[in-house]
Amino acid sequence: MANTTTRPFPVAIPVNSGDIVIRQFQPKDADQVHALLIEGLVYGPESPHNVAQHRNLFGRVSCVAYLGFALGLGCLCRNNIVFRFAGGALTLGATTLFVYMRRMITKMFIHFCARARETDMGDIPHFYDVPLSADSTQSSQPQGPGGFWVAAIESAEDKSSEVVGYLGLDYRAIPDPTSGELRRMIVSMNHRRRRIASLLITASMDHARRHAPPLETLDLETTEFQPGARKLYENHGFSLVGTRIMRMGPLFSMTVLRLRRKVFD
Ligand SMILES: CC(C)(COP(=O)(O)OP(=O)(O)OC[C@H]1O[C@@H](n2cnc3c(N)ncnc32)[C@H](O)[C@@H]1OP(=O)(O)O)[C@@H](O)C(=O)NCCC(=O)NCCS
């Protein structure tokens, strides 16, 4: 297992198909980065969308739907036309509520990814201050506090590069020049628990230290549906500084957690 605190960057973790290197984003990574965003947040195992859907099965609205459905079925069994009519309406209403809720949650997460693509993820070099070569194909180390680190399996044989994780440091997200924000952390579901996220955090922290001052603190946000991510961040010295409720439609909301740590301990 790679040592995440002492190794210089870029580091290389050997894997079957090549080495995992941590480097800056390059324009050729864009499609893979976007695919990983959807996988990490919506469809992959342990994605916040899947966790939210699972928890929603035991949520208040679902319980109301179950109750309505059960009552409706009970009414349908009665030998009275009024009861049967009411039972039909109740079961239909409860089923509609349940399906609507599930579809809405999925829609909200897909919308979140689409918004990301319309904003920072649509132009990563610009938003994260990643300097590109004259022909815009290669990147070099950012000169400012921002940056966007990619973990990629680079094959020496065919020169291919498979993006398996990434993390951005957005220096402009917070108006205070002493604070930066870590954003968009994702690791491919096929490569988790191999310290790739830890390497990405360490790379960004090392970079932030080179820009302190003015950078003094790093913030990040995660949600109640990402307990693994919270543990990861806490392992890296971040602690909870606040929470807020994010409303996602009329029936669904989630708690967003803000974590912070000093650039130097
Ligand atoms: C959260 C995520 C980035 C972690 O990536 P990773 O490369 O697997 O993380 P690491 O291997 O560096 O984990 C280091 C430590 O963090 C903690 N950790 C990481 N993932 C965890 C999980 N799913 N459950 C519990 N603890 C977890 C563990 O303490 C782990 O150490 P261990 O493996 O020795 O127990 C990855 O699971 C992911 O992309 N999830 C979906 C998207 C997401 O939630 N992103 C965060 C956005 S805020």
The ligand as an SDF file (V2000), in Angstrom:
LIG
                    3D

 48 50  0  0  0  0  0  0  0  0999 V2000
  -15.1600    8.4720   -1.1720 C   0  0  0  0  0  0  0  0  0  0  0  0
  -14.1720    7.9930   -2.2340 C   0  0  0  0  0  0  0  0  0  0  0  0
  -13.6180    9.2030   -2.9840 C   0  0  0  0  0  0  0  0  0  0  0  0
  -13.0100    7.2480   -1.5090 C   0  0  0  0  0  0  0  0  0  0  0  0
  -12.0160    6.8980   -2.4720 O   0  0  0  0  0  0  0  0  0  0  0  0
  -10.9270    5.7510   -2.1550 P   0  0  0  0  0  0  0  0  0  0  0  0
   -9.8150    5.8780   -3.1260 O   0  0  0  0  0  0  0  0  0  0  0  0
  -11.6090    4.4500   -2.0830 O   0  0  0  0  0  0  0  0  0  0  0  0
  -10.4450    6.1650   -0.6980 O   0  0  0  0  0  0  0  0  0  0  0  0
   -9.0960    5.6640    0.0430 P   0  0  0  0  0  0  0  0  0  0  0  0
   -8.7210    4.3060   -0.4230 O   0  0  0  0  0  0  0  0  0  0  0  0
   -8.0570    6.7320   -0.0740 O   0  0  0  0  0  0  0  0  0  0  0  0
   -9.6280    5.6010    1.5590 O   0  0  0  0  0  0  0  0  0  0  0  0
   -8.8290    5.9660    2.6420 C   0  0  0  0  0  0  0  0  0  0  0  0
   -9.6170    5.7820    3.9190 C   0  0  0  0  0  0  0  0  0  0  0  0
  -10.8330    6.5470    3.9010 O   0  0  0  0  0  0  0  0  0  0  0  0
  -11.8950    5.8060    4.5170 C   0  0  0  0  0  0  0  0  0  0  0  0
  -12.8760    5.3760    3.4940 N   0  0  0  0  0  0  0  0  0  0  0  0
  -12.8050    5.5590    2.1530 C   0  0  0  0  0  0  0  0  0  0  0  0
  -13.9210    5.0690    1.5530 N   0  0  0  0  0  0  0  0  0  0  0  0
  -14.6920    4.5610    2.5460 C   0  0  0  0  0  0  0  0  0  0  0  0
  -15.9590    3.9100    2.5730 C   0  0  0  0  0  0  0  0  0  0  0  0
  -16.6520    3.6940    1.4550 N   0  0  0  0  0  0  0  0  0  0  0  0
  -16.4600    3.5290    3.7630 N   0  0  0  0  0  0  0  0  0  0  0  0
  -15.7790    3.7430    4.9110 C   0  0  0  0  0  0  0  0  0  0  0  0
  -14.5620    4.3460    4.9570 N   0  0  0  0  0  0  0  0  0  0  0  0
  -14.0280    4.7640    3.7910 C   0  0  0  0  0  0  0  0  0  0  0  0
  -11.2400    4.5690    5.1250 C   0  0  0  0  0  0  0  0  0  0  0  0
  -10.7930    4.9140    6.4170 O   0  0  0  0  0  0  0  0  0  0  0  0
  -10.0670    4.3670    4.1730 C   0  0  0  0  0  0  0  0  0  0  0  0
   -9.0060    3.6620    4.7680 O   0  0  0  0  0  0  0  0  0  0  0  0
   -9.0180    2.0370    4.7480 P   0  0  0  0  0  0  0  0  0  0  0  0
   -9.3000    1.6230    3.3180 O   0  0  0  0  0  0  0  0  0  0  0  0
   -7.6430    1.6850    5.2200 O   0  0  0  0  0  0  0  0  0  0  0  0
  -10.1210    1.6280    5.6850 O   0  0  0  0  0  0  0  0  0  0  0  0
  -14.8280    6.9880   -3.2220 C   0  0  0  0  0  0  0  0  0  0  0  0
  -15.4480    5.9590   -2.4820 O   0  0  0  0  0  0  0  0  0  0  0  0
  -15.8620    7.6320   -4.1380 C   0  0  0  0  0  0  0  0  0  0  0  0
  -15.5140    8.1220   -5.1940 O   0  0  0  0  0  0  0  0  0  0  0  0
  -17.1520    7.5960   -3.7310 N   0  0  0  0  0  0  0  0  0  0  0  0
  -18.2650    8.1040   -4.5480 C   0  0  0  0  0  0  0  0  0  0  0  0
  -18.2280    9.6040   -4.7870 C   0  0  0  0  0  0  0  0  0  0  0  0
  -18.1070   10.3910   -3.5120 C   0  0  0  0  0  0  0  0  0  0  0  0
  -18.7980   10.1750   -2.5240 O   0  0  0  0  0  0  0  0  0  0  0  0
  -17.1920   11.3760   -3.5540 N   0  0  0  0  0  0  0  0  0  0  0  0
  -16.9710   12.2860   -2.4550 C   0  0  0  0  0  0  0  0  0  0  0  0
  -17.5040   13.6130   -2.8320 C   0  0  0  0  0  0  0  0  0  0  0  0
  -17.6540   14.6920   -1.4260 S   0  0  0  0  0  0  0  0  0  0  0  0
  1  2  1  0
  2  3  1  0
  2  4  1  0
  2 36  1  0
  4  5  1  0
  5  6  1  0
  6  7  2  0
  6  8  1  0
  6  9  1  0
  9 10  1  0
 10 11  2  0
 10 12  1  0
 10 13  1  0
 13 14  1  0
 14 15  1  0
 15 16  1  0
 15 30  1  0
 16 17  1  0
 17 18  1  0
 17 28  1  0
 18 19  1  0
 18 27  1  0
 19 20  2  0
 20 21  1  0
 21 22  1  0
 21 27  2  0
 22 23  1  0
 22 24  2  0
 24 25  1  0
 25 26  2  0
 26 27  1  0
 28 29  1  0
 28 30  1  0
 30 31  1  0
 31 32  1  0
 32 33  2  0
 32 34  1  0
 32 35  1  0
 36 37  1  0
 36 38  1  0
 38 39  2  0
 38 40  1  0
 40 41  1  0
 41 42  1  0
 42 43  1  0
 43 44  2  0
 43 45  1  0
 45 46  1  0
 46 47  1  0
 47 48  1  0
M  END
$$$$
